[in-house]
């Protein structure tokens, strides 16, 4: 059989390829309207989605617009492809002034739209930070501080985006309201458990069933500190979002062009062509990354011993969006580096305890694990032994949330660069 690390990397690459916008957009594009077509959007896949629309849209039909993506995530432009949609870059996961300016420009572009016009909204994961427009009375600095607290709190993506929607002038359906009376067609790539379009990028073009009261409860649950003016606005309901049934959404449509489940199925198909049994646990797994790693390790160890429902040689696949709760560190302790995928691998390696015949890869399909330059990491039967030989203990790195510092000296980081799509976490465990 091919080298296990090569097998796992091929499965990850297959999952990413399945989610690339150019492979998935054509079937969901509407016909050109009587009026003009305006393209607006935000997300880590925004640049690639814009290029897919440019390549597929009739060359004689009007097309213009603005999309914002993460710094470094604009793909190279194919030779001969005309540029009709402007793509700008901004910060993620903490918003910056470039994202604020892009959101302001996007709202300005909606002015003067008519019922004869079409707005194509290209939405993908990361859009919550990239499309930042603080609610009236808030400034960017307050929004940045709240984002930093959320990222360290352990809140899940649904909770984080509920709060973000209620602190914004463009998310939570407000962009769709601004486009009225034009028809809005949203093309989205899912990076959230359950593929709920109201959570992806905080749902700028879809109804929001959550409330200001829900947002307040999240602030309290995770002890997020906010100015009194923010509390008062949420308590009064003045920042409430457009709800299901609102007239602003009449005639609008949403098309899910790529999902985590589709990518897991592509990886499973590739595994079967290599003679492996393939099992997909779920594309909706959430929870603390290290704890999810331990649960996966228990299943892999059972499979390695010929127990349980998984028959080796096999690959166990899963997706979703886990969380990392950043632990307070003593003064002088080096700051840890890493993201969800790396911390999953730390928990997995700790629980596997060098189990023979088990290898694993966990990576984010956008190519970025947290804020680092790696997509994730790999685990082998000798991971703990090689780390110990270098003086690295998994317990110490878990205490510091320092997956990057653990796997980098082992040469076991998965580094891909931006992939120009985003269908969330990908995890594959090979047992043979």
C-alpha positions as CSV (number, residue, x, y, z in Angstrom):
1,X,0.0,0.0,0.0
2,X,1.1,3.6,-0.7
3,X,2.8,5.5,2.2
4,X,0.0,6.3,4.7
5,X,0.9,10.0,4.8
6,X,0.6,10.2,1.0
7,X,-2.8,8.4,1.2
8,X,-4.1,10.9,3.7
9,X,-2.9,13.9,1.8
10,X,-4.6,12.6,-1.4
11,X,-7.9,12.3,0.5
12,X,-7.6,15.8,1.7
13,X,-6.8,17.1,-1.8
14,X,-9.8,15.2,-3.2
15,X,-12.0,16.9,-0.6
16,X,-10.8,20.3,-1.5
17,X,-11.1,19.7,-5.2
18,X,-14.7,18.8,-4.8
19,X,-15.4,22.1,-3.2
20,X,-13.8,24.4,-5.7
21,X,-16.2,27.0,-7.1
22,X,-15.5,26.5,-10.8
23,X,-16.6,22.9,-10.5
24,X,-19.9,23.7,-8.8
25,X,-21.3,27.1,-10.0
26,X,-22.7,26.6,-13.5
27,X,-25.8,24.6,-12.5
28,X,-26.9,27.3,-10.1
29,X,-26.5,30.5,-12.2
30,X,-29.8,32.2,-13.2
31,X,-30.4,33.7,-16.6
32,X,-29.2,37.3,-17.1
33,X,-32.0,39.7,-16.1
34,X,-33.7,42.5,-18.1
35,X,-31.6,45.0,-16.2
36,X,-28.1,44.8,-14.9
37,X,-26.3,42.1,-12.8
38,X,-24.5,43.2,-9.7
39,X,-22.2,40.7,-7.9
40,X,-21.5,41.2,-4.2
41,X,-19.9,38.9,-1.8
42,X,-17.6,38.0,1.0
43,X,-15.6,35.0,2.2
44,X,-12.3,33.1,1.9
45,X,-13.6,31.6,-1.4
46,X,-14.8,35.0,-2.6
47,X,-12.0,35.5,-5.2
48,X,-12.5,32.0,-6.7
49,X,-16.3,32.3,-6.7
50,X,-16.0,35.7,-8.5
51,X,-13.7,34.2,-11.1
52,X,-16.1,31.3,-11.6
53,X,-19.0,33.7,-12.3
54,X,-16.8,35.7,-14.7
55,X,-15.9,32.6,-16.6
56,X,-19.4,31.3,-16.8
57,X,-21.5,34.5,-17.3
58,X,-22.3,35.3,-20.9
59,X,-19.7,37.7,-22.2
60,X,-22.3,40.0,-23.8
61,X,-24.3,40.4,-20.6
62,X,-23.5,43.2,-18.2
63,X,-21.7,42.2,-15.1
64,X,-20.0,44.2,-12.3
65,X,-19.6,44.2,-8.6
66,X,-17.3,43.9,-5.6
67,X,-16.3,40.9,-3.5
68,X,-14.0,40.9,-0.4
69,X,-11.8,37.9,0.6
70,X,-9.0,37.3,3.0
71,X,-5.5,38.7,2.5
72,X,-3.6,36.3,0.2
73,X,-6.7,34.4,-0.9
74,X,-7.3,35.9,-4.3
75,X,-6.4,33.2,-6.8
76,X,-4.2,33.9,-9.9
77,X,-6.3,35.1,-12.8
78,X,-6.5,32.6,-15.7
79,X,-5.0,33.9,-18.9
80,X,-7.7,35.5,-21.1
81,X,-10.3,35.8,-18.4
82,X,-11.7,39.4,-18.4
83,X,-11.9,41.1,-15.0
84,X,-15.4,42.3,-14.5
85,X,-15.8,41.9,-10.7
86,X,-13.5,43.8,-8.3
87,X,-11.9,41.7,-5.6
88,X,-10.4,43.3,-2.5
89,X,-8.7,41.8,0.5
90,X,-9.2,42.3,4.2
91,X,-8.4,40.7,7.6
92,X,-9.7,37.4,9.1
93,X,-10.6,36.3,11.8
94,X,-10.4,39.8,13.4
95,X,-11.8,42.5,11.1
96,X,-9.8,45.5,10.0
97,X,-10.3,48.9,8.3
98,X,-10.1,47.3,4.8
99,X,-13.0,45.0,5.6
100,X,-15.0,48.0,6.9
101,X,-14.3,50.0,3.8
102,X,-15.3,47.1,1.6
103,X,-18.6,46.6,3.4
104,X,-19.4,50.3,3.1
105,X,-18.7,50.2,-0.6
106,X,-20.9,47.1,-1.0
107,X,-23.8,48.9,0.6
108,X,-23.2,51.9,-1.6
109,X,-23.4,49.7,-4.7
110,X,-26.9,48.6,-3.8
111,X,-28.2,52.1,-4.2
112,X,-30.4,52.7,-7.2
113,X,-31.2,49.0,-7.9
114,X,-34.5,48.3,-9.6
115,X,-36.9,45.4,-9.9
116,X,-35.3,44.6,-13.3
117,X,-31.9,44.1,-11.7
118,X,-30.3,40.9,-10.4
119,X,-27.9,40.8,-7.4
120,X,-25.7,37.7,-7.3
121,X,-24.3,37.3,-3.7
122,X,-21.3,35.0,-3.3
123,X,-21.0,33.9,0.3
124,X,-18.5,31.6,1.9
125,X,-16.9,31.0,5.3
126,X,-15.0,33.9,6.8
127,X,-17.4,36.5,5.5
128,X,-18.4,37.4,9.1
129,X,-15.1,39.0,9.7
130,X,-14.4,40.2,6.1
131,X,-17.8,41.9,5.7
132,X,-17.7,44.1,8.8
133,X,-19.9,47.1,9.3
134,X,-20.5,47.9,13.0
135,X,-24.1,48.7,14.1
136,X,-24.9,52.4,14.6
137,X,-23.1,53.7,17.7
138,X,-20.3,51.1,17.5
139,X,-16.8,51.6,16.2
140,X,-14.4,49.2,14.6
141,X,-12.2,48.9,17.7
142,X,-15.2,47.7,19.8
143,X,-16.1,45.1,17.1
144,X,-12.5,43.9,17.0
145,X,-12.3,43.5,20.8
146,X,-15.6,41.5,20.8
147,X,-14.3,39.2,18.0
148,X,-11.1,38.5,19.9
149,X,-13.0,37.6,23.0
150,X,-15.4,35.3,21.0
151,X,-12.5,33.5,19.3
152,X,-10.9,32.7,22.7
153,X,-14.2,31.8,24.5
154,X,-15.0,28.4,23.2
155,X,-18.3,29.6,21.7
156,X,-19.5,27.6,18.6
157,X,-19.9,29.1,15.2
158,X,-23.7,29.5,15.6
159,X,-23.3,31.4,18.8
160,X,-20.5,33.6,17.5
161,X,-22.5,34.5,14.4
162,X,-25.7,35.2,16.3
163,X,-23.9,37.9,18.2
164,X,-22.1,39.2,15.1
165,X,-25.4,39.5,13.2
166,X,-26.9,41.7,15.9
167,X,-23.8,44.0,16.0
168,X,-23.8,44.7,12.3
169,X,-25.5,46.9,9.7
170,X,-25.0,44.5,6.8
171,X,-25.2,40.9,8.2
172,X,-28.3,39.0,9.4
173,X,-30.3,39.7,6.3
174,X,-29.6,43.4,6.1
175,X,-27.7,43.2,2.8
176,X,-30.7,41.7,1.2
177,X,-32.9,44.5,2.6
178,X,-30.5,47.0,1.1
179,X,-30.8,45.4,-2.4
180,X,-34.6,45.8,-2.5
181,X,-36.4,45.9,-5.0
182,X,-33.9,43.9,-7.0
183,X,-34.0,40.1,-7.1
184,X,-31.3,38.4,-5.0
185,X,-29.7,35.0,-5.8
186,X,-27.3,33.8,-3.2
187,X,-24.6,31.2,-4.1
188,X,-23.0,29.9,-0.9
189,X,-20.3,27.4,0.1
190,X,-21.1,25.9,3.5
191,X,-18.5,25.9,6.3
192,X,-20.9,25.3,9.1
193,X,-22.5,22.2,10.7
194,X,-25.9,21.7,9.2
195,X,-25.3,24.0,6.2
196,X,-27.6,26.7,7.6
197,X,-27.3,29.7,5.2
198,X,-28.3,32.0,8.1
199,X,-25.1,31.1,9.9
200,X,-22.7,31.0,6.9
201,X,-20.8,34.4,7.0
202,X,-23.6,35.5,9.4
203,X,-26.2,35.3,6.7
204,X,-26.1,38.8,5.1
205,X,-28.9,37.9,2.5
206,X,-31.2,35.5,4.4
207,X,-33.7,35.8,7.2
208,X,-32.5,35.6,10.8
209,X,-34.6,33.7,13.3
210,X,-32.3,34.6,16.3
211,X,-33.0,37.6,18.4
212,X,-31.3,40.4,20.4
213,X,-32.2,38.4,23.5
214,X,-30.3,35.4,22.1
215,X,-27.3,37.6,21.5
216,X,-27.5,39.0,25.1
217,X,-27.6,35.4,26.5
218,X,-24.4,34.5,24.5
219,X,-22.6,37.6,26.0
220,X,-23.5,36.4,29.4
221,X,-22.8,32.7,28.8
222,X,-19.2,33.4,27.7
223,X,-18.6,36.5,29.9
224,X,-17.9,38.7,26.8
225,X,-17.2,42.2,27.9
226,X,-18.9,45.0,25.9
227,X,-19.6,48.7,26.4
228,X,-22.8,49.7,28.2
229,X,-24.1,51.2,25.0
230,X,-24.0,47.8,23.3
231,X,-25.8,46.2,26.1
232,X,-28.5,48.9,26.1
233,X,-29.0,48.5,22.3
234,X,-29.5,44.8,22.6
235,X,-31.8,45.1,25.6
236,X,-34.0,47.6,23.7
237,X,-34.1,45.4,20.5
238,X,-33.1,48.4,18.4
239,X,-30.5,46.2,16.6
240,X,-33.0,43.5,15.7
241,X,-32.5,41.7,12.3
242,X,-35.0,41.0,9.5
243,X,-37.0,37.9,10.3
244,X,-38.4,35.0,8.3
245,X,-41.6,36.1,6.5
246,X,-40.2,39.6,5.9
247,X,-41.2,41.1,2.5
248,X,-37.5,42.0,1.8
249,X,-36.9,38.3,1.0
250,X,-39.7,37.7,-1.4
251,X,-38.5,36.3,-4.7
252,X,-35.0,35.7,-3.3
253,X,-33.3,32.3,-3.6
254,X,-30.3,30.5,-2.0
255,X,-28.2,27.8,-3.7
256,X,-25.7,25.7,-1.7
257,X,-23.0,25.0,-4.3
258,X,-20.6,23.1,-2.1
259,X,-20.9,21.4,1.3
260,X,-18.7,19.5,3.8
261,X,-20.7,16.3,3.2
262,X,-20.0,16.4,-0.6
263,X,-16.2,16.7,0.1
264,X,-16.3,13.9,2.6
265,X,-18.0,11.7,0.0
266,X,-15.4,12.6,-2.6
267,X,-12.6,11.5,-0.1
268,X,-14.5,8.3,0.7
269,X,-14.8,7.5,-3.0
270,X,-11.0,8.1,-3.5
271,X,-10.3,5.8,-0.5
272,X,-12.3,3.0,-2.0
273,X,-10.4,3.2,-5.2
274,X,-7.3,2.5,-3.1
275,X,-8.8,-0.6,-1.6
276,X,-9.8,0.9,1.7
277,X,-13.2,0.6,3.5
278,X,-14.4,4.2,4.0
279,X,-16.7,5.4,6.8
280,X,-18.1,8.9,7.2
281,X,-19.0,9.6,10.8
282,X,-20.6,13.0,10.2
283,X,-20.0,16.4,8.7
284,X,-21.5,18.2,11.7
285,X,-19.1,17.3,14.6
286,X,-18.6,20.0,17.1
287,X,-17.0,20.3,20.6
288,X,-13.6,21.0,22.1
289,X,-11.0,20.0,19.5
290,X,-8.9,18.0,21.9
291,X,-11.8,16.1,23.3
292,X,-13.1,15.3,19.8
293,X,-9.6,14.0,19.0
294,X,-9.8,11.6,22.0
295,X,-13.1,10.2,20.9
296,X,-11.8,9.6,17.4
297,X,-8.7,7.9,18.9
298,X,-11.0,5.5,20.8
299,X,-12.7,4.4,17.6
300,X,-9.4,4.1,15.7
301,X,-7.8,2.0,18.5
302,X,-10.8,-0.4,18.5
303,X,-10.6,-0.7,14.7
304,X,-6.9,-1.4,14.9
305,X,-7.6,-4.3,17.3
306,X,-10.3,-5.7,15.0
307,X,-13.1,-4.5,17.3
308,X,-16.1,-2.3,16.7
309,X,-18.0,-1.5,13.4
310,X,-15.0,-0.4,11.3
311,X,-13.3,-3.1,9.3
312,X,-9.6,-2.5,8.4
313,X,-7.9,-1.5,6.2
314,X,-10.1,1.5,6.5
315,X,-10.3,5.3,6.7
316,X,-12.6,7.0,9.2
317,X,-13.7,10.5,7.9
318,X,-15.4,13.4,9.7
319,X,-16.1,17.1,9.3
320,X,-17.7,19.9,11.2
321,X,-16.3,22.8,13.2
322,X,-14.7,22.1,16.6
323,X,-13.6,24.8,19.0
324,X,-10.6,25.7,21.0
325,X,-10.9,27.4,24.4
326,X,-7.7,29.4,25.0
327,X,-6.4,28.7,28.5
328,X,-5.0,31.6,30.5
329,X,-1.2,31.4,30.8
330,X,1.1,32.3,33.6
331,X,3.2,35.4,33.0
332,X,6.4,34.7,31.0
333,X,4.9,31.5,29.4
334,X,5.4,31.4,25.7
335,X,2.3,32.1,23.7
336,X,0.9,29.0,22.0
337,X,0.3,28.8,18.3
338,X,-2.2,26.7,16.4
339,X,-5.8,26.1,15.5
340,X,-8.7,23.6,15.7
341,X,-7.1,21.0,13.4
342,X,-3.8,21.0,15.2
343,X,-5.4,20.8,18.7
344,X,-7.5,17.9,17.4
345,X,-4.3,16.1,16.4
346,X,-2.7,16.8,19.8
347,X,-5.7,15.2,21.6
348,X,-5.7,12.4,19.1
349,X,-2.0,11.6,19.5
350,X,-2.3,11.8,23.3
351,X,-5.1,9.3,23.3
352,X,-3.7,6.9,20.7
353,X,-0.5,6.5,22.7
354,X,1.5,5.3,19.7
355,X,-1.1,2.8,18.6
356,X,0.4,0.7,15.8
357,X,-1.3,0.8,12.4
358,X,-3.0,4.2,12.9
359,X,-2.2,7.4,11.0
360,X,-4.3,10.6,10.8
361,X,-4.6,14.0,9.1
362,X,-6.7,16.9,10.3
363,X,-6.8,20.1,8.3
364,X,-9.0,23.1,7.5
365,X,-10.1,23.0,3.9
366,X,-9.4,26.7,3.4
367,X,-5.7,26.0,4.0
368,X,-5.4,28.0,7.2
369,X,-5.6,26.5,10.7
370,X,-6.6,29.4,13.0
371,X,-4.2,32.2,12.0
372,X,-1.1,30.2,11.1
373,X,0.4,29.3,7.7
374,X,-0.5,25.6,8.0
375,X,-3.8,23.9,7.2
376,X,-3.4,21.3,9.9
377,X,-1.2,18.4,11.0
378,X,-0.6,14.7,10.7
379,X,-0.2,12.0,13.3
380,X,1.7,8.7,13.0
381,X,2.3,5.7,15.4
382,X,5.7,7.2,16.2
383,X,4.6,10.8,16.7
384,X,4.9,10.8,20.5
385,X,8.3,9.0,20.5
386,X,9.7,11.4,17.9
387,X,8.4,14.4,19.9
388,X,9.8,13.1,23.2
389,X,13.2,12.6,21.6
390,X,13.2,16.4,20.9
391,X,12.1,17.2,24.4
392,X,8.4,18.0,23.5
393,X,5.6,16.6,25.7
394,X,2.1,16.6,24.3
395,X,0.6,17.5,27.7
396,X,2.7,20.7,27.9
397,X,1.7,21.8,24.4
398,X,-2.0,21.1,25.1
399,X,-1.8,23.3,28.2
400,X,-0.4,26.1,26.1
401,X,-2.7,25.5,23.1
402,X,0.5,25.1,21.1
403,X,-0.2,22.5,18.4
404,X,2.0,24.4,15.9
405,X,5.0,24.3,18.2
406,X,4.5,20.6,18.7
407,X,4.2,19.5,15.1
408,X,6.5,21.9,13.3
409,X,9.8,20.4,14.5
410,X,8.5,16.9,13.6
411,X,7.9,18.0,10.0
412,X,4.3,17.0,10.4
413,X,2.4,20.3,9.6
414,X,0.2,20.1,6.6
415,X,1.0,23.2,4.6
416,X,-1.1,23.9,1.4
417,X,-1.4,27.7,1.2
418,X,-4.9,29.2,0.5
419,X,-7.1,26.6,-1.3
420,X,-9.7,29.2,-2.5
421,X,-12.6,27.3,-1.0
422,X,-13.8,26.5,2.5
423,X,-16.0,23.6,3.6
424,X,-14.7,23.6,7.2
425,X,-12.7,20.9,9.1
426,X,-11.5,17.7,7.4
427,X,-10.4,14.7,9.4
428,X,-9.2,11.3,8.1
429,X,-7.9,8.5,10.2
430,X,-6.2,5.5,8.4
431,X,-6.2,2.1,10.1
432,X,-4.5,-0.8,8.6
